[in-house]
Amino acid sequence: MTMIESDYLLVGAGAMGLAFADTLLTELPDATITIVDRHGKPGGHWNDAYPFVTLHQPSAFYGVASLPLGSGEIDTLGLNAGFYELASGPEVSGYFDRVMRRRLLPTGRVRYLPMSEHRMDSEGQGHIVSLLSGAETPVKVRRKTIDSTWLGTTVPSTHTPKFRIGDGVRLVPPNALPDLWRNPAALPKHFTVLGAGKTAMDSLIFLLGAGADPASITWVAPRASWFFNRVKVQPGIEFFEHSVGGQLQLMLAQGTATSAADLFLRLEACGFMLRIDRAVLPEMFHYAITNEAEIAVLARVADIIRGQRVTALEADRMVLTGGERAMPPGTLYVDCTASAVERRPPVPVFQPGLIVPQMVRVPQPCFSAALIAWVEANVEGEAAQNALTSAVPLPDGIVDYPRACLVNLFNQGMWSQHSALSAWIRDCRLDGFASLIGSVTPEDSARMAVLQQLRPAAMAAMANLQVLAAQAGASRNG
Ligand SMILES: Cc1cc2nc3c(=O)[nH]c(=O)nc-3n(C[C@H](O)[C@H](O)[C@H](O)COP(=O)(O)OP(=O)(O)OC[C@H]3O[C@@H](n4cnc5c(N)ncnc54)[C@H](O)[C@@H]3O)c2cc1C
């Protein structure tokens, strides 16, 4: 049995793994990487995505640093009209396939092993196991293993629902919706979408866009959510007042808010945050990004069940934590209850012999992974590497948000003190705003005035966020 030898072993060929590999290969021109993944194609969860998924933030910020995704155009049609394009799921999958074939493999320093798993035996020896043949090949890692599976992304087509499903219940993942036309005799008279996140929103927008009557839709959304307004994350200079100006608004609110709830309300007042129903104060924030046009479509759904989760689906009814609801015969349930990313406590990114990519800037998984690769290549010693890459704890409830903002700002501050890293960030297409800031000329006094306020606003934000994060910790513990 031949041993596989490699400088780096990358487990997981998803968005983060590939963004890491791309930057590492650029920064370390001699390094070799073996990439192993259970999926048959690169792109991780995008292999399992529902057909109508798109990115929820512009393509400009997504993918690997060396290869742009999309054409950088502004959409003129549809719900994203007026904003920079959002790659569709098939575009993202095609893009990652291209990254592998055109960028990574041609370096001659990458070995890609799809449909394979990395396993350790009881003696600590790593093996790569082919999922098709079962063949096990020992692997010798000269430098480090990269565990790019940490976020544990789950999507509806691959997860197992946590509620009971009775006989005769029609429960499908969103992937099945575009195929409903195939069986006209079985077209559902009623749809019930389960889940409060972006996938549920996408499914509702798909159903309504495809002609479903809003009165035929029930939405079980246990918790209302806040959303980032997409206008604030646009890459072009014409959006400067929203994007960089929005960062200033964000920090001013962070510097003055009196509680996590107050922070969201302040951010709503300046157009940074959106919610579907202004009569409901959201409890959840997962960094989903939407816009006012999408919110207007979702507002057409009137039958929303809040504050309750489904515990069982029966042929004629839903059993919820707060009681039962009779449902029309033949209701089609759309399962959008997968958690997307797992919210686990962060671990150090750099550990002996191991790198665990996590978000060091939220919500930018690809930028985060690329930056971690840059640090691996250019910074000596685990302590110094970890000092530049504190993992941001991903929020679930709104009280978690101040801490995430604090770690985001802390990292930003650390990076700004490292001149080589700052220079890399300025040139990295995944950053988005750094090149925008760099393009402002001294003659542009209005924009210069915005830039000059960023640093003092960041200092005030850091100070107040510590208070808000401590408040949240106390409310969680008490
Ligand atoms: C619907 C959706 C839309 C999104 N839109 C955006 C967006 O617009 N912008 C944005 O920035 N982010 C977006 N995200 C988030 C982002 O794309 C990724 O979800 C996140 O970064 C996770 O990617 P990943 O590479 O960490 O994980 P994954 O894509 O899950 O990749 C991990 C890979 O590891 C493999 N694996 C796991 N364990 C093993 C093992 N033991 N051996 C071998 N292989 C293993 C899996 O097969 C998988 O391919 C979106 C996420 C979802 C779900």
PDBQT file of the ligand as one rigid body, heavy atoms in Angstrom, charges set to zero:
ROOT
HETATM    1  C1  LIG A 501     -27.882  28.142   1.180  1.00  0.00    +0.000 C 
HETATM    2  C2  LIG A 501     -26.609  28.820   1.590  1.00  0.00    +0.000 A 
HETATM    3  C3  LIG A 501     -26.273  30.056   1.017  1.00  0.00    +0.000 A 
HETATM    4  C4  LIG A 501     -25.103  30.698   1.393  1.00  0.00    +0.000 A 
HETATM    5  N1  LIG A 501     -24.798  31.909   0.827  1.00  0.00    +0.000 NA
HETATM    6  C5  LIG A 501     -23.668  32.544   1.195  1.00  0.00    +0.000 A 
HETATM    7  C6  LIG A 501     -23.324  33.829   0.650  1.00  0.00    +0.000 A 
HETATM    8  O1  LIG A 501     -24.053  34.420  -0.135  1.00  0.00    +0.000 OA
HETATM    9  N2  LIG A 501     -22.160  34.400   1.019  1.00  0.00    +0.000 N 
HETATM   10  C7  LIG A 501     -21.343  33.815   1.926  1.00  0.00    +0.000 A 
HETATM   11  O2  LIG A 501     -20.302  34.363   2.229  1.00  0.00    +0.000 OA
HETATM   12  N3  LIG A 501     -21.644  32.620   2.473  1.00  0.00    +0.000 NA
HETATM   13  C8  LIG A 501     -22.784  31.982   2.131  1.00  0.00    +0.000 A 
HETATM   14  N4  LIG A 501     -23.096  30.772   2.701  1.00  0.00    +0.000 N 
HETATM   15  C9  LIG A 501     -22.157  30.223   3.688  1.00  0.00    +0.000 C 
HETATM   16  C10 LIG A 501     -20.984  29.534   3.028  1.00  0.00    +0.000 C 
HETATM   17  O3  LIG A 501     -21.140  29.308   1.668  1.00  0.00    +0.000 OA
HETATM   18  C11 LIG A 501     -20.746  28.177   3.541  1.00  0.00    +0.000 C 
HETATM   19  O4  LIG A 501     -21.946  27.602   3.977  1.00  0.00    +0.000 OA
HETATM   20  C12 LIG A 501     -19.833  28.051   4.694  1.00  0.00    +0.000 C 
HETATM   21  O5  LIG A 501     -18.693  28.762   4.595  1.00  0.00    +0.000 OA
HETATM   22  C13 LIG A 501     -19.517  26.590   4.815  1.00  0.00    +0.000 C 
HETATM   23  O6  LIG A 501     -18.617  26.206   3.811  1.00  0.00    +0.000 OA
HETATM   24  P1  LIG A 501     -17.543  25.190   4.219  1.00  0.00    +0.000 P 
HETATM   25  O7  LIG A 501     -16.529  25.055   3.174  1.00  0.00    +0.000 OA
HETATM   26  O8  LIG A 501     -17.052  25.557   5.590  1.00  0.00    +0.000 OA
HETATM   27  O9  LIG A 501     -18.399  23.836   4.436  1.00  0.00    +0.000 OA
HETATM   28  P2  LIG A 501     -19.008  22.786   3.405  1.00  0.00    +0.000 P 
HETATM   29  O10 LIG A 501     -19.522  23.390   2.184  1.00  0.00    +0.000 OA
HETATM   30  O11 LIG A 501     -19.958  21.959   4.218  1.00  0.00    +0.000 OA
HETATM   31  O12 LIG A 501     -17.741  21.886   3.031  1.00  0.00    +0.000 OA
HETATM   32  C14 LIG A 501     -17.198  20.942   3.922  1.00  0.00    +0.000 C 
HETATM   33  C15 LIG A 501     -16.866  19.706   3.125  1.00  0.00    +0.000 C 
HETATM   34  O13 LIG A 501     -16.217  18.801   4.012  1.00  0.00    +0.000 OA
HETATM   35  C16 LIG A 501     -16.560  17.470   3.618  1.00  0.00    +0.000 C 
HETATM   36  N5  LIG A 501     -16.304  16.607   4.775  1.00  0.00    +0.000 N 
HETATM   37  C17 LIG A 501     -16.852  16.672   6.008  1.00  0.00    +0.000 A 
HETATM   38  N6  LIG A 501     -16.301  15.732   6.812  1.00  0.00    +0.000 NA
HETATM   39  C18 LIG A 501     -15.410  15.044   6.055  1.00  0.00    +0.000 A 
HETATM   40  C19 LIG A 501     -14.504  13.954   6.318  1.00  0.00    +0.000 A 
HETATM   41  N7  LIG A 501     -14.394  13.386   7.532  1.00  0.00    +0.000 N 
HETATM   42  N8  LIG A 501     -13.726  13.527   5.310  1.00  0.00    +0.000 NA
HETATM   43  C20 LIG A 501     -13.818  14.101   4.079  1.00  0.00    +0.000 A 
HETATM   44  N9  LIG A 501     -14.619  15.136   3.794  1.00  0.00    +0.000 NA
HETATM   45  C21 LIG A 501     -15.401  15.603   4.772  1.00  0.00    +0.000 A 
HETATM   46  C22 LIG A 501     -18.011  17.577   3.206  1.00  0.00    +0.000 C 
HETATM   47  O14 LIG A 501     -18.331  16.568   2.308  1.00  0.00    +0.000 OA
HETATM   48  C23 LIG A 501     -18.049  18.961   2.542  1.00  0.00    +0.000 C 
HETATM   49  O15 LIG A 501     -17.893  18.856   1.155  1.00  0.00    +0.000 OA
HETATM   50  C24 LIG A 501     -24.258  30.100   2.350  1.00  0.00    +0.000 A 
HETATM   51  C25 LIG A 501     -24.600  28.876   2.932  1.00  0.00    +0.000 A 
HETATM   52  C26 LIG A 501     -25.771  28.231   2.567  1.00  0.00    +0.000 A 
HETATM   53  C27 LIG A 501     -26.116  26.918   3.221  1.00  0.00    +0.000 C 
ENDROOT
TORSDOF 0
